[in-house]
Amino acid sequence: MNGAIRVAENLQQLLRDENPHRDDDKICDITVSIGIATSAKAHDPSPYELVQLADEQLLAAKAAGRNRYLATEQS
């Protein structure tokens, strides 16, 4: 899970630092919301279940505001 969270944080930082939609006259901030789902080795969910869990986290992150990530781990 820590690796996935680091990727999410790095992506958010990259978009803050290297915003490709900036020019001299206007700024259009790009943000990203991310849902993360991982599984402990003792539990073996199907790929479909992991995607469904990640999607639930994504929807919750979006509901909480812009530029957020939420994560869950199946144990």
PyMOL Python script that loads the backbone (N, CA, C, O; Angstrom):
from pymol import cmd

cmd.read_pdbstr("""\
ATOM      1  N   MET A   1       0.824  -1.195   0.000  1.00  0.00           N
ATOM      2  CA  MET A   1       0.000   0.000   0.000  1.00  0.00           C
ATOM      3  C   MET A   1       0.864   1.253   0.000  1.00  0.00           C
ATOM      4  O   MET A   1       0.549   2.216  -0.699  1.00  0.00           O
ATOM      5  N   ASN A   2       1.947   1.258   0.769  1.00  0.00           N
ATOM      6  CA  ASN A   2       2.798   2.453   0.836  1.00  0.00           C
ATOM      7  C   ASN A   2       3.326   2.855  -0.530  1.00  0.00           C
ATOM      8  O   ASN A   2       3.423   4.046  -0.829  1.00  0.00           O
ATOM      9  N   GLY A   3       3.665   1.887  -1.356  1.00  0.00           N
ATOM     10  CA  GLY A   3       4.153   2.194  -2.699  1.00  0.00           C
ATOM     11  C   GLY A   3       3.086   2.868  -3.542  1.00  0.00           C
ATOM     12  O   GLY A   3       3.380   3.813  -4.274  1.00  0.00           O
ATOM     13  N   ALA A   4       1.857   2.397  -3.450  1.00  0.00           N
ATOM     14  CA  ALA A   4       0.754   2.991  -4.211  1.00  0.00           C
ATOM     15  C   ALA A   4       0.480   4.418  -3.741  1.00  0.00           C
ATOM     16  O   ALA A   4       0.201   5.301  -4.553  1.00  0.00           O
ATOM     17  N   ILE A   5       0.561   4.639  -2.443  1.00  0.00           N
ATOM     18  CA  ILE A   5       0.349   5.986  -1.905  1.00  0.00           C
ATOM     19  C   ILE A   5       1.466   6.920  -2.371  1.00  0.00           C
ATOM     20  O   ILE A   5       1.209   8.075  -2.711  1.00  0.00           O
ATOM     21  N   ARG A   6       2.694   6.425  -2.385  1.00  0.00           N
ATOM     22  CA  ARG A   6       3.812   7.256  -2.881  1.00  0.00           C
ATOM     23  C   ARG A   6       3.604   7.636  -4.338  1.00  0.00           C
ATOM     24  O   ARG A   6       3.869   8.774  -4.725  1.00  0.00           O
ATOM     25  N   VAL A   7       3.132   6.698  -5.148  1.00  0.00           N
ATOM     26  CA  VAL A   7       2.862   6.997  -6.560  1.00  0.00           C
ATOM     27  C   VAL A   7       1.791   8.079  -6.662  1.00  0.00           C
ATOM     28  O   VAL A   7       1.933   9.016  -7.448  1.00  0.00           O
ATOM     29  N   ALA A   8       0.732   7.960  -5.884  1.00  0.00           N
ATOM     30  CA  ALA A   8      -0.344   8.958  -5.907  1.00  0.00           C
ATOM     31  C   ALA A   8       0.186  10.338  -5.505  1.00  0.00           C
ATOM     32  O   ALA A   8      -0.112  11.335  -6.163  1.00  0.00           O
ATOM     33  N   GLU A   9       0.963  10.390  -4.436  1.00  0.00           N
ATOM     34  CA  GLU A   9       1.512  11.663  -3.984  1.00  0.00           C
ATOM     35  C   GLU A   9       2.489  12.252  -4.999  1.00  0.00           C
ATOM     36  O   GLU A   9       2.493  13.461  -5.231  1.00  0.00           O
ATOM     37  N   ASN A  10       3.307  11.406  -5.598  1.00  0.00           N
ATOM     38  CA  ASN A  10       4.245  11.890  -6.623  1.00  0.00           C
ATOM     39  C   ASN A  10       3.512  12.435  -7.842  1.00  0.00           C
ATOM     40  O   ASN A  10       3.918  13.452  -8.404  1.00  0.00           O
ATOM     41  N   LEU A  11       2.444  11.773  -8.253  1.00  0.00           N
ATOM     42  CA  LEU A  11       1.664  12.254  -9.395  1.00  0.00           C
ATOM     43  C   LEU A  11       1.022  13.599  -9.078  1.00  0.00           C
ATOM     44  O   LEU A  11       1.029  14.507  -9.910  1.00  0.00           O
ATOM     45  N   GLN A  12       0.474  13.726  -7.888  1.00  0.00           N
ATOM     46  CA  GLN A  12      -0.118  15.004  -7.504  1.00  0.00           C
ATOM     47  C   GLN A  12       0.933  16.119  -7.478  1.00  0.00           C
ATOM     48  O   GLN A  12       0.672  17.230  -7.939  1.00  0.00           O
ATOM     49  N   GLN A  13       2.104  15.826  -6.948  1.00  0.00           N
ATOM     50  CA  GLN A  13       3.176  16.821  -6.904  1.00  0.00           C
ATOM     51  C   GLN A  13       3.645  17.196  -8.310  1.00  0.00           C
ATOM     52  O   GLN A  13       3.886  18.368  -8.597  1.00  0.00           O
ATOM     53  N   LEU A  14       3.771  16.208  -9.174  1.00  0.00           N
ATOM     54  CA  LEU A  14       4.179  16.464 -10.560  1.00  0.00           C
ATOM     55  C   LEU A  14       3.190  17.399 -11.243  1.00  0.00           C
ATOM     56  O   LEU A  14       3.596  18.326 -11.943  1.00  0.00           O
ATOM     57  N   LEU A  15       1.908  17.165 -11.049  1.00  0.00           N
ATOM     58  CA  LEU A  15       0.906  18.030 -11.674  1.00  0.00           C
ATOM     59  C   LEU A  15       0.947  19.443 -11.094  1.00  0.00           C
ATOM     60  O   LEU A  15       0.693  20.410 -11.813  1.00  0.00           O
ATOM     61  N   ARG A  16       1.263  19.576  -9.810  1.00  0.00           N
ATOM     62  CA  ARG A  16       1.399  20.916  -9.222  1.00  0.00           C
ATOM     63  C   ARG A  16       2.612  21.638  -9.798  1.00  0.00           C
ATOM     64  O   ARG A  16       2.546  22.824 -10.121  1.00  0.00           O
ATOM     65  N   ASP A  17       3.725  20.907  -9.924  1.00  0.00           N
ATOM     66  CA  ASP A  17       4.982  21.521 -10.351  1.00  0.00           C
ATOM     67  C   ASP A  17       5.078  21.742 -11.851  1.00  0.00           C
ATOM     68  O   ASP A  17       5.634  22.748 -12.293  1.00  0.00           O
ATOM     69  N   GLU A  18       4.556  20.836 -12.623  1.00  0.00           N
ATOM     70  CA  GLU A  18       4.747  20.846 -14.080  1.00  0.00           C
ATOM     71  C   GLU A  18       3.432  20.981 -14.822  1.00  0.00           C
ATOM     72  O   GLU A  18       3.210  20.297 -15.821  1.00  0.00           O
ATOM     73  N   ASN A  19       2.570  21.841 -14.352  1.00  0.00           N
ATOM     74  CA  ASN A  19       1.254  21.991 -14.958  1.00  0.00           C
ATOM     75  C   ASN A  19       1.381  22.349 -16.435  1.00  0.00           C
ATOM     76  O   ASN A  19       1.845  23.442 -16.762  1.00  0.00           O
ATOM     77  N   PRO A  20       0.980  21.452 -17.331  1.00  0.00           N
ATOM     78  CA  PRO A  20       1.155  21.698 -18.764  1.00  0.00           C
ATOM     79  C   PRO A  20       0.188  22.719 -19.348  1.00  0.00           C
ATOM     80  O   PRO A  20       0.349  23.126 -20.499  1.00  0.00           O
ATOM     81  N   HIS A  21      -0.810  23.141 -18.584  1.00  0.00           N
ATOM     82  CA  HIS A  21      -1.813  24.058 -19.119  1.00  0.00           C
ATOM     83  C   HIS A  21      -1.668  25.463 -18.556  1.00  0.00           C
ATOM     84  O   HIS A  21      -2.661  26.133 -18.271  1.00  0.00           O
ATOM     85  N   ARG A  22      -0.441  25.900 -18.399  1.00  0.00           N
ATOM     86  CA  ARG A  22      -0.190  27.272 -17.943  1.00  0.00           C
ATOM     87  C   ARG A  22       0.385  28.076 -19.104  1.00  0.00           C
ATOM     88  O   ARG A  22       1.228  27.588 -19.857  1.00  0.00           O
ATOM     89  N   ASP A  23      -0.070  29.281 -19.234  1.00  0.00           N
ATOM     90  CA  ASP A  23       0.562  30.219 -20.156  1.00  0.00           C
ATOM     91  C   ASP A  23       0.544  31.591 -19.497  1.00  0.00           C
ATOM     92  O   ASP A  23       0.120  31.719 -18.348  1.00  0.00           O
ATOM     93  N   ASP A  24       0.988  32.586 -20.190  1.00  0.00           N
ATOM     94  CA  ASP A  24       1.140  33.907 -19.575  1.00  0.00           C
ATOM     95  C   ASP A  24      -0.182  34.549 -19.175  1.00  0.00           C
ATOM     96  O   ASP A  24      -0.229  35.313 -18.211  1.00  0.00           O
ATOM     97  N   ASP A  25      -1.252  34.251 -19.899  1.00  0.00           N
ATOM     98  CA  ASP A  25      -2.511  34.943 -19.668  1.00  0.00           C
ATOM     99  C   ASP A  25      -3.456  34.230 -18.712  1.00  0.00           C
ATOM    100  O   ASP A  25      -4.256  34.878 -18.038  1.00  0.00           O
ATOM    101  N   LYS A  26      -3.375  32.920 -18.645  1.00  0.00           N
ATOM    102  CA  LYS A  26      -4.332  32.197 -17.808  1.00  0.00           C
ATOM    103  C   LYS A  26      -3.703  30.937 -17.224  1.00  0.00           C
ATOM    104  O   LYS A  26      -2.747  30.379 -17.763  1.00  0.00           O
ATOM    105  N   ILE A  27      -4.263  30.524 -16.128  1.00  0.00           N
ATOM    106  CA  ILE A  27      -3.795  29.314 -15.466  1.00  0.00           C
ATOM    107  C   ILE A  27      -4.987  28.370 -15.313  1.00  0.00           C
ATOM    108  O   ILE A  27      -6.050  28.761 -14.829  1.00  0.00           O
ATOM    109  N   CYS A  28      -4.795  27.169 -15.718  1.00  0.00           N
ATOM    110  CA  CYS A  28      -5.813  26.135 -15.576  1.00  0.00           C
ATOM    111  C   CYS A  28      -5.181  25.003 -14.764  1.00  0.00           C
ATOM    112  O   CYS A  28      -4.453  24.173 -15.310  1.00  0.00           O
ATOM    113  N   ASP A  29      -5.458  24.973 -13.472  1.00  0.00           N
ATOM    114  CA  ASP A  29      -4.854  23.957 -12.627  1.00  0.00           C
ATOM    115  C   ASP A  29      -5.441  22.580 -12.939  1.00  0.00           C
ATOM    116  O   ASP A  29      -6.653  22.413 -13.072  1.00  0.00           O
ATOM    117  N   ILE A  30      -4.565  21.626 -13.049  1.00  0.00           N
ATOM    118  CA  ILE A  30      -4.966  20.244 -13.256  1.00  0.00           C
ATOM    119  C   ILE A  30      -4.801  19.521 -11.931  1.00  0.00           C
ATOM    120  O   ILE A  30      -3.753  19.602 -11.291  1.00  0.00           O
ATOM    121  N   THR A  31      -5.850  18.814 -11.528  1.00  0.00           N
ATOM    122  CA  THR A  31      -5.798  18.033 -10.302  1.00  0.00           C
ATOM    123  C   THR A  31      -6.136  16.588 -10.639  1.00  0.00           C
ATOM    124  O   THR A  31      -6.628  16.284 -11.726  1.00  0.00           O
ATOM    125  N   VAL A  32      -5.865  15.709  -9.689  1.00  0.00           N
ATOM    126  CA  VAL A  32      -6.157  14.300  -9.902  1.00  0.00           C
ATOM    127  C   VAL A  32      -6.699  13.709  -8.604  1.00  0.00           C
ATOM    128  O   VAL A  32      -6.158  13.947  -7.524  1.00  0.00           O
ATOM    129  N   SER A  33      -7.760  12.944  -8.727  1.00  0.00           N
ATOM    130  CA  SER A  33      -8.286  12.166  -7.613  1.00  0.00           C
ATOM    131  C   SER A  33      -7.984  10.708  -7.905  1.00  0.00           C
ATOM    132  O   SER A  33      -8.106  10.257  -9.044  1.00  0.00           O
ATOM    133  N   ILE A  34      -7.587   9.971  -6.875  1.00  0.00           N
ATOM    134  CA  ILE A  34      -7.107   8.609  -7.077  1.00  0.00           C
ATOM    135  C   ILE A  34      -7.740   7.684  -6.040  1.00  0.00           C
ATOM    136  O   ILE A  34      -7.825   8.028  -4.861  1.00  0.00           O
ATOM    137  N   GLY A  35      -8.174   6.527  -6.480  1.00  0.00           N
ATOM    138  CA  GLY A  35      -8.655   5.478  -5.588  1.00  0.00           C
ATOM    139  C   GLY A  35      -7.658   4.337  -5.587  1.00  0.00           C
ATOM    140  O   GLY A  35      -7.242   3.873  -6.648  1.00  0.00           O
ATOM    141  N   ILE A  36      -7.273   3.883  -4.409  1.00  0.00           N
ATOM    142  CA  ILE A  36      -6.271   2.827  -4.268  1.00  0.00           C
ATOM    143  C   ILE A  36      -6.887   1.659  -3.506  1.00  0.00           C
ATOM    144  O   ILE A  36      -7.523   1.853  -2.470  1.00  0.00           O
ATOM    145  N   ALA A  37      -6.697   0.456  -4.017  1.00  0.00           N
ATOM    146  CA  ALA A  37      -7.112  -0.754  -3.309  1.00  0.00           C
ATOM    147  C   ALA A  37      -5.984  -1.771  -3.402  1.00  0.00           C
ATOM    148  O   ALA A  37      -5.466  -2.047  -4.484  1.00  0.00           O
ATOM    149  N   THR A  38      -5.613  -2.320  -2.260  1.00  0.00           N
ATOM    150  CA  THR A  38      -4.588  -3.363  -2.229  1.00  0.00           C
ATOM    151  C   THR A  38      -5.125  -4.546  -1.430  1.00  0.00           C
ATOM    152  O   THR A  38      -6.188  -4.477  -0.814  1.00  0.00           O
ATOM    153  N   SER A  39      -4.366  -5.620  -1.461  1.00  0.00           N
ATOM    154  CA  SER A  39      -4.794  -6.834  -0.781  1.00  0.00           C
ATOM    155  C   SER A  39      -3.639  -7.429   0.003  1.00  0.00           C
ATOM    156  O   SER A  39      -2.510  -7.499  -0.484  1.00  0.00           O
ATOM    157  N   ALA A  40      -3.934  -7.856   1.224  1.00  0.00           N
ATOM    158  CA  ALA A  40      -2.942  -8.588   2.005  1.00  0.00           C
ATOM    159  C   ALA A  40      -2.807  -9.983   1.398  1.00  0.00           C
ATOM    160  O   ALA A  40      -3.734 -10.481   0.759  1.00  0.00           O
ATOM    161  N   LYS A  41      -1.678 -10.592   1.596  1.00  0.00           N
ATOM    162  CA  LYS A  41      -1.432 -11.898   0.990  1.00  0.00           C
ATOM    163  C   LYS A  41      -2.411 -12.964   1.470  1.00  0.00           C
ATOM    164  O   LYS A  41      -2.668 -13.929   0.749  1.00  0.00           O
ATOM    165  N   ALA A  42      -2.961 -12.809   2.670  1.00  0.00           N
ATOM    166  CA  ALA A  42      -3.886 -13.813   3.198  1.00  0.00           C
ATOM    167  C   ALA A  42      -5.224 -13.798   2.459  1.00  0.00           C
ATOM    168  O   ALA A  42      -5.937 -14.801   2.442  1.00  0.00           O
ATOM    169  N   HIS A  43      -5.555 -12.683   1.863  1.00  0.00           N
ATOM    170  CA  HIS A  43      -6.823 -12.547   1.128  1.00  0.00           C
ATOM    171  C   HIS A  43      -6.502 -12.414  -0.353  1.00  0.00           C
ATOM    172  O   HIS A  43      -5.606 -11.664  -0.737  1.00  0.00           O
ATOM    173  N   ASP A  44      -7.222 -13.130  -1.163  1.00  0.00           N
ATOM    174  CA  ASP A  44      -6.938 -13.127  -2.596  1.00  0.00           C
ATOM    175  C   ASP A  44      -8.182 -12.716  -3.383  1.00  0.00           C
ATOM    176  O   ASP A  44      -8.871 -13.566  -3.946  1.00  0.00           O
ATOM    177  N   PRO A  45      -8.472 -11.406  -3.421  1.00  0.00           N
ATOM    178  CA  PRO A  45      -9.643 -10.967  -4.186  1.00  0.00           C
ATOM    179  C   PRO A  45      -9.381 -11.079  -5.687  1.00  0.00           C
ATOM    180  O   PRO A  45      -8.238 -11.097  -6.143  1.00  0.00           O
ATOM    181  N   SER A  46     -10.455 -11.153  -6.421  1.00  0.00           N
ATOM    182  CA  SER A  46     -10.319 -11.185  -7.879  1.00  0.00           C
ATOM    183  C   SER A  46      -9.922  -9.794  -8.369  1.00  0.00           C
ATOM    184  O   SER A  46     -10.123  -8.806  -7.663  1.00  0.00           O
ATOM    185  N   PRO A  47      -9.361  -9.714  -9.569  1.00  0.00           N
ATOM    186  CA  PRO A  47      -9.055  -8.396 -10.136  1.00  0.00           C
ATOM    187  C   PRO A  47     -10.301  -7.505 -10.179  1.00  0.00           C
ATOM    188  O   PRO A  47     -10.213  -6.301  -9.938  1.00  0.00           O
ATOM    189  N   TYR A  48     -11.446  -8.090 -10.481  1.00  0.00           N
ATOM    190  CA  TYR A  48     -12.695  -7.329 -10.523  1.00  0.00           C
ATOM    191  C   TYR A  48     -12.984  -6.705  -9.153  1.00  0.00           C
ATOM    192  O   TYR A  48     -13.359  -5.536  -9.069  1.00  0.00           O
ATOM    193  N   GLU A  49     -12.810  -7.487  -8.082  1.00  0.00           N
ATOM    194  CA  GLU A  49     -13.057  -6.967  -6.738  1.00  0.00           C
ATOM    195  C   GLU A  49     -12.115  -5.815  -6.396  1.00  0.00           C
ATOM    196  O   GLU A  49     -12.538  -4.821  -5.805  1.00  0.00           O
ATOM    197  N   LEU A  50     -10.848  -5.945  -6.762  1.00  0.00           N
ATOM    198  CA  LEU A  50      -9.894  -4.864  -6.491  1.00  0.00           C
ATOM    199  C   LEU A  50     -10.249  -3.601  -7.256  1.00  0.00           C
ATOM    200  O   LEU A  50     -10.173  -2.501  -6.708  1.00  0.00           O
ATOM    201  N   VAL A  51     -10.634  -3.748  -8.512  1.00  0.00           N
ATOM    202  CA  VAL A  51     -11.030  -2.573  -9.301  1.00  0.00           C
ATOM    203  C   VAL A  51     -12.276  -1.943  -8.699  1.00  0.00           C
ATOM    204  O   VAL A  51     -12.380  -0.719  -8.629  1.00  0.00           O
ATOM    205  N   GLN A  52     -13.215  -2.765  -8.265  1.00  0.00           N
ATOM    206  CA  GLN A  52     -14.430  -2.238  -7.645  1.00  0.00           C
ATOM    207  C   GLN A  52     -14.095  -1.467  -6.363  1.00  0.00           C
ATOM    208  O   GLN A  52     -14.637  -0.387  -6.129  1.00  0.00           O
ATOM    209  N   LEU A  53     -13.209  -2.019  -5.541  1.00  0.00           N
ATOM    210  CA  LEU A  53     -12.795  -1.327  -4.316  1.00  0.00           C
ATOM    211  C   LEU A  53     -12.075  -0.016  -4.632  1.00  0.00           C
ATOM    212  O   LEU A  53     -12.318   1.002  -3.984  1.00  0.00           O
ATOM    213  N   ALA A  54     -11.199  -0.046  -5.619  1.00  0.00           N
ATOM    214  CA  ALA A  54     -10.487   1.173  -6.010  1.00  0.00           C
ATOM    215  C   ALA A  54     -11.462   2.220  -6.531  1.00  0.00           C
ATOM    216  O   ALA A  54     -11.298   3.409  -6.257  1.00  0.00           O
ATOM    217  N   ASP A  55     -12.468   1.792  -7.274  1.00  0.00           N
ATOM    218  CA  ASP A  55     -13.468   2.722  -7.789  1.00  0.00           C
ATOM    219  C   ASP A  55     -14.265   3.353  -6.649  1.00  0.00           C
ATOM    220  O   ASP A  55     -14.578   4.542  -6.692  1.00  0.00           O
ATOM    221  N   GLU A  56     -14.590   2.563  -5.637  1.00  0.00           N
ATOM    222  CA  GLU A  56     -15.289   3.119  -4.470  1.00  0.00           C
ATOM    223  C   GLU A  56     -14.429   4.169  -3.771  1.00  0.00           C
ATOM    224  O   GLU A  56     -14.937   5.198  -3.327  1.00  0.00           O
ATOM    225  N   GLN A  57     -13.129   3.906  -3.675  1.00  0.00           N
ATOM    226  CA  GLN A  57     -12.222   4.874  -3.056  1.00  0.00           C
ATOM    227  C   GLN A  57     -12.114   6.135  -3.917  1.00  0.00           C
ATOM    228  O   GLN A  57     -12.055   7.245  -3.388  1.00  0.00           O
ATOM    229  N   LEU A  58     -12.087   5.967  -5.227  1.00  0.00           N
ATOM    230  CA  LEU A  58     -12.034   7.112  -6.133  1.00  0.00           C
ATOM    231  C   LEU A  58     -13.265   7.992  -5.959  1.00  0.00           C
ATOM    232  O   LEU A  58     -13.145   9.213  -5.851  1.00  0.00           O
ATOM    233  N   LEU A  59     -14.441   7.385  -5.932  1.00  0.00           N
ATOM    234  CA  LEU A  59     -15.666   8.169  -5.770  1.00  0.00           C
ATOM    235  C   LEU A  59     -15.677   8.905  -4.429  1.00  0.00           C
ATOM    236  O   LEU A  59     -16.123  10.050  -4.357  1.00  0.00           O
ATOM    237  N   ALA A  60     -15.193   8.261  -3.378  1.00  0.00           N
ATOM    238  CA  ALA A  60     -15.125   8.908  -2.067  1.00  0.00           C
ATOM    239  C   ALA A  60     -14.108  10.050  -2.078  1.00  0.00           C
ATOM    240  O   ALA A  60     -14.337  11.093  -1.465  1.00  0.00           O
ATOM    241  N   ALA A  61     -12.982   9.852  -2.776  1.00  0.00           N
ATOM    242  CA  ALA A  61     -11.974  10.918  -2.880  1.00  0.00           C
ATOM    243  C   ALA A  61     -12.542  12.124  -3.616  1.00  0.00           C
ATOM    244  O   ALA A  61     -12.325  13.265  -3.207  1.00  0.00           O
ATOM    245  N   LYS A  62     -13.262  11.873  -4.692  1.00  0.00           N
ATOM    246  CA  LYS A  62     -13.877  12.976  -5.437  1.00  0.00           C
ATOM    247  C   LYS A  62     -14.898  13.720  -4.573  1.00  0.00           C
ATOM    248  O   LYS A  62     -14.983  14.947  -4.619  1.00  0.00           O
ATOM    249  N   ALA A  63     -15.665  12.973  -3.794  1.00  0.00           N
ATOM    250  CA  ALA A  63     -16.678  13.593  -2.934  1.00  0.00           C
ATOM    251  C   ALA A  63     -16.033  14.445  -1.842  1.00  0.00           C
ATOM    252  O   ALA A  63     -16.636  15.406  -1.364  1.00  0.00           O
ATOM    253  N   ALA A  64     -14.810  14.094  -1.449  1.00  0.00           N
ATOM    254  CA  ALA A  64     -14.110  14.828  -0.395  1.00  0.00           C
ATOM    255  C   ALA A  64     -13.469  16.112  -0.910  1.00  0.00           C
ATOM    256  O   ALA A  64     -13.067  16.960  -0.113  1.00  0.00           O
ATOM    257  N   GLY A  65     -13.370  16.266  -2.212  1.00  0.00           N
ATOM    258  CA  GLY A  65     -12.776  17.473  -2.785  1.00  0.00           C
ATOM    259  C   GLY A  65     -11.771  17.142  -3.864  1.00  0.00           C
ATOM    260  O   GLY A  65     -11.540  15.974  -4.174  1.00  0.00           O
ATOM    261  N   ARG A  66     -11.176  18.168  -4.432  1.00  0.00           N
ATOM    262  CA  ARG A  66     -10.213  17.985  -5.519  1.00  0.00           C
ATOM    263  C   ARG A  66      -8.861  17.530  -5.008  1.00  0.00           C
ATOM    264  O   ARG A  66      -8.480  17.770  -3.862  1.00  0.00           O
ATOM    265  N   ASN A  67      -8.151  16.862  -5.906  1.00  0.00           N
ATOM    266  CA  ASN A  67      -6.740  16.532  -5.694  1.00  0.00           C
ATOM    267  C   ASN A  67      -6.524  15.705  -4.420  1.00  0.00           C
ATOM    268  O   ASN A  67      -5.710  16.059  -3.567  1.00  0.00           O
ATOM    269  N   ARG A  68      -7.255  14.620  -4.311  1.00  0.00           N
ATOM    270  CA  ARG A  68      -7.156  13.745  -3.143  1.00  0.00           C
ATOM    271  C   ARG A  68      -6.988  12.302  -3.572  1.00  0.00           C
ATOM    272  O   ARG A  68      -7.290  11.927  -4.705  1.00  0.00           O
ATOM    273  N   TYR A  69      -6.503  11.514  -2.648  1.00  0.00           N
ATOM    274  CA  TYR A  69      -6.490  10.069  -2.849  1.00  0.00           C
ATOM    275  C   TYR A  69      -7.015   9.416  -1.590  1.00  0.00           C
ATOM    276  O   TYR A  69      -6.845   9.934  -0.486  1.00  0.00           O
ATOM    277  N   LEU A  70      -7.651   8.280  -1.766  1.00  0.00           N
ATOM    278  CA  LEU A  70      -8.094   7.453  -0.640  1.00  0.00           C
ATOM    279  C   LEU A  70      -7.673   6.021  -0.925  1.00  0.00           C
ATOM    280  O   LEU A  70      -7.639   5.587  -2.077  1.00  0.00           O
ATOM    281  N   ALA A  71      -7.357   5.304   0.122  1.00  0.00           N
ATOM    282  CA  ALA A  71      -6.845   3.944  -0.039  1.00  0.00           C
ATOM    283  C   ALA A  71      -7.525   2.992   0.934  1.00  0.00           C
ATOM    284  O   ALA A  71      -7.918   3.376   2.035  1.00  0.00           O
ATOM    285  N   THR A  72      -7.652   1.751   0.505  1.00  0.00           N
ATOM    286  CA  THR A  72      -8.163   0.692   1.366  1.00  0.00           C
ATOM    287  C   THR A  72      -7.338  -0.563   1.128  1.00  0.00           C
ATOM    288  O   THR A  72      -6.815  -0.781   0.035  1.00  0.00           O
ATOM    289  N   GLU A  73      -7.231  -1.376   2.158  1.00  0.00           N
ATOM    290  CA  GLU A  73      -6.516  -2.644   2.017  1.00  0.00           C
ATOM    291  C   GLU A  73      -7.422  -3.773   2.480  1.00  0.00           C
ATOM    292  O   GLU A  73      -7.963  -3.738   3.586  1.00  0.00           O
ATOM    293  N   GLN A  74      -7.581  -4.768   1.629  1.00  0.00           N
ATOM    294  CA  GLN A  74      -8.321  -5.970   1.996  1.00  0.00           C
ATOM    295  C   GLN A  74      -7.425  -6.850   2.839  1.00  0.00           C
ATOM    296  O   GLN A  74      -6.281  -7.117   2.470  1.00  0.00           O
ATOM    297  N   SER A  75      -7.938  -7.302   3.968  1.00  0.00           N
ATOM    298  CA  SER A  75      -7.108  -8.187   4.790  1.00  0.00           C
ATOM    299  C   SER A  75      -7.768  -9.522   5.002  1.00  0.00           C
ATOM    300  O   SER A  75      -7.206 -10.388   5.672  1.00  0.00           O
TER     301      SER A  75
END
""", "prot")
cmd.dss("prot")
cmd.show_as("cartoon", "prot")
cmd.util.cbc("prot")
cmd.orient("prot")
